Amino acid sequence: MSVVTPPRADTAAARVRRRIVQMCGHARGGHLGGSMSLVEILLTLYQDVMRVDPERLDDPDRDIMVLSKGHGAIGLYAVLAECGFLPESAVAGYGRPGGTLLAHPVPDVAGVEAPTGALGHGLPLGVGYALAMRLDEAERRCFVVLGDGELQEGSVWEAAMAAAAHRLDRLVAVVDRNGLQITGPTEEVLALEPLAAKWASFGWTVRAVDGHDRDRLRAALSAPAESGRPTVVLATTVKGKGLPYVEDQVHSHYARLGERQLTRAMAALQQDTRAARP
């Protein structure tokens, strides 16, 4: 088993963002902002960090990723297509009659380990996976990607407490810290700060990075865990990243893009890609 070989990171992220926008152009639309903020986090996990092979989905030695913020499903689908888990035809069928991809992830989709959607369930699942890995004496890791608004769920902190109590050093949580949730800024809806201090007080190793910097993400996610301590990576991101006119905007949470909006979004992404080239 080997880590998926990455193409150039900048072009991969650009392709993923174009797929996300195209999915939001279908009849049902999609969770645009929180999927765009996830792109570098998921690409780094699948291309640089996790031991997972799209040709061996049932490999007992594979690493596990649980997308606890299940509303980021179209971001996950776009990355799974980029990494060879899904054909482009599956992504193109999102939101269309007969399409196999739903608004939230289900295990029927190649590369999806657990159903998610109701917030606050992913980290408890991760605790279970990490305990099973210990019992199996396996050299595997479980990664759980959470939204920051999701941290307002009590079950997240019950799981955080259990993970530390059971010394689950094969469990890594990644928080997509874009600062916004469906009803407004997280710090106005129900403040989370001081977030790093809270995780540390629960017995976790805390690493804070720019969530759009793949080098820093790779370093934080690949670094060995402290013995007996779970790890959380607080990844600061921008909701709607890549589309300047919706970045950091609450209304980017869900979008149905008409033909003109889709054309505008694709043009903005093309411009962003050209600007990113050396």
N, C-alpha and C positions, 0 to 999 in steps of 0.2 A: 504494500500500500504506500502511496506517496501523496504528498501535498499537490493539489492541482497546480500545474505550471501557469504562472501569470503572464498575460501579455503586458504591454506598456500600461502602467496604472492609469495615466491620464485618459487614454483612449478607452479603456475599459469603463471607467466612471462615466465618461460621456455617452457611451453606448447604453449603459444601464439607465441613465437619466432619460435618454430618448425613449427607451421602452416604457418607462414609467409614465411619461407624458402621453405616449400613444395609447396606453391603457386607459388613461383618464379621458381620452377622446371618444371612448365607446359609450354606449347608451347608459350604462349604469354609473359611469364615472369611477372615481377611486380616491383613496386617501393620499392626496398629492404631497402635502407638506412634510408629514412625518415619514414618508417613504424617501423623499429626496434627501432628508437629513441623515438617513441610514446608510447611504450608498457606500461610503468609504469603510464604515465599520464592517458591513457584511462582506464586501470584497476582500478586505484584509483577513477576515476570519477564513473565508473559503479558499482564497488563493495563496495566502502566506502562512497561516497559522495552523489550521485544523488538519488533522490526519483524516482525510475523507476522499473517497474515490467514487465518482459517479457510475463507474462500471461495477462497483462492488457495494451496493447500498446496504446489504445485510452483513457486511464484514463485522464480526464481533469485536474487532479491535479499533473500530472507527471512533473518532471523537463525535460528540453530540452537540448540536446547537438548537436551542429552544427560543423562538421569537415570541417572547412574552407579550410584547406590544403587537398583538395579532393584526391590528389595523394597518400595520406596515407591510401587509402581505404582498402588494404589488411591487414593493421594493425588493422583497425576498424573491419573488418570481423572476424579476428582471436579472437579479444576480445569479440565480440558479440556471437561467438560460445562458448567461455569460460564461458560466463554469461547466457547461455541458451536461447538467442534470435534466434540463427540459429542452425540447425542441422549440425553435422560434414559432412554429405553428401553434403550440400550446399557449404561448404568451399572446399571440395575435388573436386567439379565440377568447381571451378574457372578456367577460361581459356580453358575449354574443350567444345566441341560442346554440346549445350543444357544446359550449366551452367547458373545460374541465377544471378551470381555476376559479375558486370562489373568493369572496371579499375577505375572508379570513382563512388562514392555512389549515389544511387537514392532512392527515398522514397518507391519503390516497395519492398525494402529489409527491413525485420523486424528490428526495432530499429533505422532506418535511418529517420530523420525528414525532411531533405531538400536535394535537389540535389546540389552537389558542384563539382568543378573541375576548372573552371576559377577562378583564384586567386583574392582575394580582395572582395569577395561577402559575406563571412560568417559573418563578424562583422556587416555590414548593416542589414542582416537578424536578427542577434541577437538583434539589436536595436528595430526592429519591434516586435519581440517576447516579449521583456522586456516592451515595451509600452503597448502591449495587456495585459500582465499580470497585469500591474498597473490598466488598465481600468476594468479588471475583479476582481480587489481587491483580487487576488490570492496569496497564499503563495508559489509561485514557483520561480525557478531560471532558467536562461538560461546561459549555458556555451558554449563558442566558442573557438575552438582549432585552432590556426593559426601557420603557419610556419614562421620562421624568415625572409627568403627571400621574403615571401609574404608581409612583412611590407613595401616593396618598392612600393606597389600599393597605389595610392592616395586615393582610396575609403576607405581604412582602416582608414586613418586619418580623413576623413570627418565623418565617423561613430564614431570614437573616440570623436571627437568634439561634435557631436550631443548627444552621450550618456551622456557626462558630462553636457551639457547644459540642458538636460531633467532630470538630477539627477537620472539616472537609476541604483539604487543600487542593483537591482536583476540581473544585467548583470555581468558575470565574463568572461574575456578573459584569455586564457592560451597560451603563446607563447612557441612553441617548439624551443628553442634557441640552435640548434646544430651547428650553425656557418657556414654551407655550403648550397649552392644552386646549381642548375644544372650546372652552368657555373664556379663555383669556390667559394672561401670563401666570405661570405657576406660583410666582411669589405674591400675586394678588389673590388668586383663588384659594390657595392654602400653602403658605410658605414652606419651603423645604430646607432653606439654608439655616445653619451651616451644615451642608450636606456631607462634606468629607469627614467632618468631626463626628457626625452621627454614625456613619458606617464604621469609623474607627472605634467608636465607643461600643459597637456591637461585636468587636473582636475581628474585624476584617482588615486586611492589607488594602490600602487605598492608593490608587494611581490616577492622576489627573492628566489628561492630554487634550490636544486639539483633535476633535473627532473627524476632521477632514484631512488630517496630515497622516498619510499612510505609513510613513517611516516611524513616526512616534506611536501610532497605534500598534504597529508590528512589534516595536520594542516593548511596549507595555503588556501586550497580550502574550508575547513569547517568553518573557522573563520568568525564571523559575519562581514558584510560589514559596512563601515563607512556610516552613514546616508547621503543619497543624493549623494553618490559617487560610480561610477562603480569601479570594481576591476580588475587589471591585475596581473597574476602570470607569472613571467619570469622564465621558467623552463630550466635550463642549461642541455643539453643532449649531447649524442655522436651519431652521424650518423653511422648507421650500428652496433649499440651496440649489443654485444654478439658474433660477428664474428671478432676476433682480426685482421685478415688480410685485412678487409675492413673498420674497424673502422676509423672514421675521414678522409675517403677517398672520394673525389668527385665522383669517378667512381662507388661508391655504389648506386648512385641515382636510377638507374634502372638496373635490372639484369634478364637475362634468364640463369638459371642454368642447364647445361647439367648433365648427370648422374654422372660423376666423381666429378663435382663441388658440386652437391647436396649431395653426400656422404661425401665429405670433410666438407661441412657446417654443416651437421647433427652431424658429429663427433666432430666438434669444439663446438657446442652447448651442446653436452653431457658432454664434458670435463668441460665446463664453469659451468654446473649445478652441477657436482661433486665438483668443487672448491668452489661453493657457500654454500655447506652444512656445518653445524657446526661440 
